[in-house]
Amino acid sequence: MDSQTLTAILFVAVVLVTVGITFWASRQNAGTADFYAGGRSFSGFQNGMAISGDYMSAASFLGISGAIALSGYDGFLYSIGFLVAWLIALLLVAELLRNSGRYTMADQLAYRMRQRPVRTAAATSTVVVSIFYLLAQMVGAGALVALLLGVTDPAIKAWTIVGVGLLMVFYVTVGGMKGTTWVQIVKAVLLMAGTILITILVLAKFHFNISELLGAAADKTGKGEAFLQPGLKYGLTTTSKIDFLSLGLALVLGTAGLPHILIRFYTVPTAKAARTSVMWAIGLIGAFYLMTLALGFGAAALLDTGPESKVVASGGNLASPLLAEAVGGGDGSTGGAVLLALISAVAFATILAVVAGLTLTSASSVAHDLYATVVKSGQATEKDEVKVARVAAFVIGGIAIALAIPAQKLNIAFLVALAFAVAASANLPSIVYNMFWRRFNTRGATWAIYGGLVSCVVLVFFSPVVSGLGVNPTTGASLSLFPADVDFHWFPLQNPGIVSIPLGFFFGWLGTVTSQEPAAEERYTELEVRAFTGAGAEQATHH
């Protein structure tokens, strides 16, 4: 049996297992608490698995190992950023948010503010972040399936994206949070098992001697010692140093503002379980990112990473699957075919789990914040709310499919970093101010969200990512979003975080101090008690 048939069979098996889980979970969905928060029935360990399943996206699994394979030490800096980010989430956000909200990020903000403006702003920002992130995952899915099944026809790639989009809408509309969480847990187990297997096989090739592995990688790439030291990708010019700082800020602060990560804290019964789940997530994610070292340097040592290679042509995204094939016995061998199929099926499961989580988050926000509170003024029935969430999942899925098909040539990592920058600029300032600043009020919250969101998107539009980066010398393709001959960029950095995050905080401060609205002092005290003790965290948050 050739590797493509084997891959197709494994793909179908992964999809069937997840579809089965979703049907099983749908039988247990009773009301909105089940649909949005899985009935708050998950233990700390289960939620920790699901968080890591939600967080270790295709960008981590495929993108980071590729970045290490191509730029060595500088590629590993992504791993560090993603991991350190969890400490911010744990210390600043996890427990306080779990105690003070109900289903969405806006619950926590709207608790002491005027409901309508704040919920509208929070829902807008949630949907924007989710769509950027969804795009990256779906583009990744199209590229992965195309590689595995040897497809070059753009129409078939487009149908792959449509297929992934329909699957994610199915998970959300049928399974709700319970189905989505179990899909994420299964995916986390598959991903960890697959990564551990490849890591052991790579290390075995170098007699479990890490310095031998690093030496082989430095020699094979032809870059020598420079491959193992800072400066291959960042640090060549002052601009690229500032750009790296900006990227780091976006990664570290963005995690604590990502709506699909925040919503996970509501699926556990207590604040203690929320803490436990983050500890498990840090352990699993930390182990995973350490293993990306072996995957990345292993790919550099064992694969061809020259200008004409498949790894370079895919922007590094195919380093992990091709490495799996190489350690399994190489191209054409049964072991190579089995491992390539296995790792690709795991990467596909990764994409499915993450897109389901994202779609559920934005659909919940539309139904719970916009429909139930803004449109119906808190008078909507639970049944209507869940119905609207299902319709919203279809619409958001449709938008993501429509945008992902033309975006297939884009770099996945750029889209993900952009989602992080928007989350850090728009969501984080309002969450932090709301928890720690007594005077913060409605105008401050809306200005922080819209100010951070607009400044981030505008700066990206006028950055080199959209126009003016020139062409790739090997493929001749434009490195920016627009064709190579179009150039209207004036903002020098590729990631806007270093400017847009402080702007988000500044607008939040400015909106608050220029507003005449009295701060709801007693509501703040109540929120503080609730956030730090968990007292009354289950009650409705309408007022």
C-alpha angles and dihedrals in degrees: 000000000000122000094253093058090045091049092049091052092049092047091053091047092053091048093048093050092051092045089051091051090050093053090047091051094046090065089062099051110108111156143351093291088060094044097046103028106019089249088293085272102131122108122231091257094049092047091047088055091048093048091052088046089052095045104043093074130172087271090062098041099041102019104047097045086049092049090052091047091054104034105021115203094014091056090056090059088077089060091051092050094050092048099045087050089071092064089060090048091049099045101037109026123013105076098029091051093046090054099043104041138055115204110337141030090255092062089068094047097043093051093092100017138072103285104222105054094039096047092046091052094046093048091049092052092045092053093046094050092045094051093051090050093044091053091056093050095047094047086051091052092052092050093046097050091044090055096046099046092038092242119163099163109108091212092060090047089053090051089052090057090048089051093051090047093052092047093053092048087051093052092051101041095044105030104030116191093327094056092042092050094051090048088053093049092051090048093050090053092048093047095048092046093048093046094047090050094051092043091054092047092049093048091046089059088059096041090254088290109136096193089054089053093049092046092051091049093050092049096044095051090050091228095104119191092353088071091063096045134069120269109056093108107008128035099042092113136012090254093055090049091053089044090055091050088050092050091048092051091049093050096045097044097032096067092063089054101043106119096211090055094044093052090057091069089067094063095074125081099229144023089247089058089050089055092045091050092054091049090053091045092052090050094049096041092045092053090047095051091048088055091052084070090063091043095048099043089038090056090048091050099042106030134062107257096172122132092269097046128116090240093059093042089057092049088248094301094119097051095101098046092045091047089053089054092048096051091044091062105289136267113337096017122118093233091050092049092048094049094043090052092045096050092044092051089050091050089050091050087050091055093047093051094048096046090049091053092048095047092048091051096052093041090051091050093051093047100038101035106028103028104032098037109024102032100030097029092229094308098108119118120237090246093055092047093054090046091054090047089055093050090047090053089056093049095046090045089052093050091048092050092047092051097040096057095063091036095063095111093055126107110257095211091057092055093048094047087050092053089051092049092051091047092050094045100043109025107031099057092052093046094048095045092047093054099041110025117074095195096052112122145177097282090048091052095049093043091049092051099042094037093052093042097049096042091049095049093043093050091049091050091055095041128101089258090074099036142357106036094115126221136315104254094218103041100026090225121138113262091210131064093256124056115283095255093059115085125165100141120132100161107085101205127083093212117045097200098108090059104028098048094057087044090056090053091044094052090048090054094043094049091050098048095044094049121096092205111117113239113248094243097176091047088053092052089048091049090048093052091046094046095050100037105025091230111158093359094142098058124099115274099215120120 
